[in-house]
Amino acid sequence: MSLVTIKGVRREIGARVILEDVEASVAAGERIGLVGPNGAGKTTLLRLIAGHDEPDAGSVNVSRGLRINLLTQESAQDPALLAASSLTDAVRGGAAEIVTLAEELRRMEIEGAAASAAYADARHRFDALDGYALEDRIAAALRGLGFPTARHSEPPQRLSGGEQTRVALARLVIADPDLLLLDEPTNHLDIDAMEWLEGALRARRGALLVSSHDRTFLDAVVDRIWEVRNHHVTRFRGGYSAYHLQREAAEGDAERDAERRTKEIAREKELIQTYRSHRKYAKMHEHERRLAAIEAPEAPKRRVNLALSTTGAGRAPAEAIRISEAVVGYREPTEKRIASVRSLVLGRGDRIGIVGPNGAGKSTLLKSVAGLLPPLDGEITLGQGAITGYLAQVRAAGLHGTTVLDALCAAVPIEPSAARAHLARFLFRGEDVGKEVRVLSGGERSRLELAILGLLPANILLLDEPTNHLDVDACESLERFLLDDERTLLLVSHDRRLLERVCTKLWVVGDGLAVPFDGGWKEWRRAISEGWTAQSADATVAARTGFTITSPALASTTGAGDAAGGKVKRSATKGGAAAVAGKSAAPERPVKLSKEQARRRRAAIEGDLERHGLRKSQLELELLDPRVASSYTDLARVSAELADVTAALSLAEEAWLELEGEAPK
């Protein structure tokens, strides 16, 4: 059964044709991924299906009564979300039908109509929608997308734009429409949240249409791919990996066909010339007709080749970067410590990925390695001959030059003709090189930054979320470059496929620590499932090295490191009364509880555990009471209290575990 049928759709924006003669349909339960270059029309197609835009020609036919929800890249600005009093209320707004049914059931019970057919119908629908588990599902969605229970009562207005988008995503998951449309849903999600979302989408029975450049995500949640390219939509069976193989095979066939026709054209032209010189005009005209019948081959549209250069950089030193007994963070406006490092080493030829939750300090660590943030304590040492090339995640600084070509020539001494040839590898062709830098899209800006980085002499690449804003083609090209390139690499990314295919080791940032992991992405996730933690890894490093993390209060620092012994050291410098002299400063220790304080706190927490555990058992028994089960009001009351008690019990358990780690032995 088709939920949506698209017939002959054309869509224009201004004088530009976005979609042309699009034919497609979405069946019940189908899971479709949208891929294609930035600006090809993926978002436009989603908006047409959602009814937010109208086609200029053709039609988009939607089944009667179909429930469609769309997550746009601007969902954080939804007035309904911002008007909610708490995150829980904002997400509950997605379950409008359940909320309406709950109010109707409550009204009928108050009016004594619980025996009516209308009450039975409403109760049946409420049960079918799993209405009694709504509060549990809301809490699980918020926790899965990175909001701990303690934050569920916060008003959405206080959240950042990325956090508001995550709340909007939780609301759509709770809404569970017949057709869910998602536009880049993995933006603003860390790895744990992405994995939770994948599980939630796989558990859905409704249809899904999702635009994403996250290839691992697409493989996990879709079974069809629609490629939007050159104004048209081409459909492929299977997830992203299957699509990638089919597309590569089709491109190979197209190239071979173009090569064959090129040879045929050259051969026919040669024969025409030969017969003309021999004045055999009948044969000449015969081959002229053959030549006219051969369709001229189009130049194959190759994907962008992100071929970077190591000119003038030489090889990286055997020990390219060493971080020892360091603390990274910020001094202004007040000192903020982000992560402590006992020992991390980047060797020549290493390809290391920096991973961890959002806000853990991945970018801070990379900035410290790049020399943009001096460490608050300890040393970051670059080996002799180490030359770093750094790509920031947020490119706030303007590029010199009015146009794309100007910006490249201003950054690197290069002839205009060579600059044009280099920019063509990054999809800036023809008139694109004259495009003004100030009007570039996020993806175009990323490609220009990579093009400039490619001509700078560097033997160590420091890349912070390089796939942000890149479409799937550019992500694939960047991946191929990093696999082929021999330079040393330190990479921050949430792109799991890029991490898995490119990085052989990881630096894991979390819980205020940065620790090494000797293995790739899949090995790390497997280790986590078996109990690996950053704390346990840090303890292993401490036992091996004997390093003690020092964290004195520092008052000032210099902006540049000193050169010593042929190495560049980016280290904390002395300042004020708490000067650092080698390793002589006393470490800052966490406040320890006295035995009496620990005893009293443990008694209070254990009392909470017993009280909440007992109440949870009582409520679970109440749910089995036929009188409660027959009354919507009583059942809703018990279910809501059970959700609250379960959350309180979870918080008490976390407090008990934290106390066990702090209490004196």
Residue, then its C-alpha position, 0 to 999 in steps of 0.5 A: m500500500s502506497l502512503v505517498t505517490i509522487k508523479g512528474v514533480r517539478r520544483e523551481i526556486g527562482a530561476r533554478v530548477i531543483l527537481e525535474d520529472v520526479e516519480a517515486s512512492v513510499a509504501a507502508g513500513e518502508r525505510i528510505g534513505l535520501v543521499g546526494p550532493n548538497g543542494a541537490g534537493k533532498t530537503t526540498l523533496l522532504r518539504l514537498i512530501a510533508g506538504h510544507d511546499e507545493p510543486d510547480a508541476g506534477s503532484v504529491n498524493v498522500s493517503r487520506g488520514l496519513r499522519i506525517n511528521l517532519l524534523t527539519q534542520e530548523s526544528a529548534q525554532d518551533p514555538a510549541l517546543l519553546a513554549a513548553s514548561s519543561l523538557t518532559d512537557a515538550v516531548r509529551g506534546g508529540a503524543a497529542e492523540i494519547v494526551t487527548l484520549a487521556e483527557e477524554l477518558r478522565r472526563m467520562e469517568i468523572e461524568g459516570a460514563a465509564a460503562s458507555a461504548a464511547y468509553a470502551d472505544a477510547r480505552h481500546r485506542f488508548d491501550a493500542l497506543d500504549g498510553y500508560a507507558l507514555e511517561d516511561r517512553i518520554a523519559a527513555a527518549l530524553r535519556g537516550l538523546g543525552f538528557p539525564t533525568a535531573r534535567h527533564s524539568e528544565p524549560p526548553q528556552r534555556l537549551s542551546g540550539g543543538e539541544q532544542t533540536r534533540v528535544a524536537l527529535a525525541r518528540l517526533v520519536i514519541a509521536d510515532p507517525d505513519l510516516l516520519l521524515l527526518d532531515e539530518p537527524t544525527n546533527h548535534l548527536d554524540i555516538d551514544a545518542m546516535e546508537w539509541l536513535e538507531g535502535a528507536l527507529r529500527a523498532r518503529r513499524g511506520a514508514l521512514l524517509v531520512s536524509s543523512h550523510d552518516r553512512t553507518f546510520l543509513d546502513a543501520v536504519v534503511d532498506r532503500i536508498w533514493e539518490v537525488r542528483n541532477h534534478h532526478v531521483t534514482r532508487f536503489r535496493g538495500g542500505y547505503s553499502a549496497y547502494h555504494l556498490q551499485r553506484e560504483a558498478a554503474e559509474g564503471d559501466a558508464e566510463r567503459d561505455a564512454e571510452r568505447r564510443t570515444k574510440e568508435i568516433a575516432r575510428e569513424k573520423e579516421l575512415i572518413q578522412t581516408y575515404r575522402s583522400h581516396r575520393k571514395y565518396a560513397k564509403m565516406h558518406e556511409h561512415e559519416r552516417r555511422l558517425a552521426a548515429i553515435e551519441a557523443p559521450e558525456a564527460p564522466k562526472r567523477r566524484v571529488n578527489l580530495a588529493l592533498s599535498t605533502t610538498g615541503a613537509g618531509r616525514a614526521p618525526a618518529e615520536a610526532i607528539r607526546i602529551s605528558e601529565a597534562v590538563v587541558g582547558y580554558r583560562e578565560p574568563t575563569e579557569k575551566r579544566i576539561a580533561s586530564v592526560r597522563s600520557l598520550v603519544l602520536g607516532r609517525g604514521d599513526r592514524i588516531g581518532i579522538v572520540g567521546p561524548n559531546g562536550a567531553g573535550k575532544s576539540t579542546l584537546l585537539k586545539s591544545v595539540a595545535g597550539l591554540l590552547p596552552p595546557l593548564d598544566g603539563e607538557i605537549t611536545l612536538g618532535q623535531g621537524a613536526i609540521t601540523g596542518y589544522l582544520a577547525q570545526v568552527r571556522a570563525a576566522g574569515l578567509h583572505g580574498t574576495t573569491v574562492l580563487d583569491a582565497l586560495c592564492a592568498a593562502v598559498p603562493i601559486e599560479p592562477s592556472a595551477a590554483r584553478a586545476h587544484l580547486a577543480r579537485f574540490l568541485f570548484r569548477g568553471e565559474d565556481v572559482g569566482k564565487e564570493v567567499r562570503v556566500l559559500s554554504g557550509g559544505e563549500r566552505s569546508r571544501l575550500e578549507l580542505a583545498i587550502l590545507g592540501l597545499l600547505p606543507a604539513n606532515i601531521l594533519l589535525l582534523d576536527e570534524p572534517t565531514n561536517h557539512l560535506d555530502v556523502d560523495a565528499c565524505e567518501s572522497l575524504e575517506r579515500f584520501l585519508l586511507d591512501d595518505e601516508r601522513t600522521l593523522l589525529l582526527v576528531s569525528h562522529d562519523r563512525r564509518l570514517l573512524e572504523r575505516v581510517c583510524t587504527k587507534l583511539w584517544v577516548v575523552g570522557d569523565g574528565l580524562a583523555v586515555p589511549f585505546d589500542g584498537g579501532w572503533k568496533e573494538w572500542r565499542r565491544a570493550i565498552s560492552e564488556g566493562w571498559t571505562a576511561q577510569s580503568a584505562d587511566a588506572t592502567v596508564a598510571a600503573r605503567t607510567g607512575f605519572t601523577i596528574t597535577s592540577p595547580a591553579l595557574a594565573s597566566t600563560t604565554g601564547a607560544g611554546d619554547a623551543a628546547g632540545g630540538k622540540v616544541k613544548r606547549s606547556a603550562t607556565k608559572g604565574g602568581a603565587a601558585a607557580v609551577a616549577g617542574k613537577s614541584a607544585a602540589p596536586e589539587r586533591p578532591v575533597k574527601l569525606s570524613k568517616e562520620q560524614a560518609r556514614r551519615r550520607r550512606a545511611a540516608i541514601e540506603g534509606d532512600l533506596e529502601r523506601h523507593g524500592l518498597r514503593k515501586s513494589q507496591l505500585e507494581l502490585e497495584l497495576l495488577d489490581p482489576r479495579v485499577a486496571s478497569s479505571y483509566t484515572d487510577l491506572a494513569r495515576v499509578s503508572a505516572e507515580l511508578a515512572d517517578v519512583t523508578a527515576a528516583l530509585s535510579l538517582a539514589e543508586e547513582a548517588w550510592l555508587e558515587l559515594e562508594g568511590e569517594a568514601p574513605k576505606 
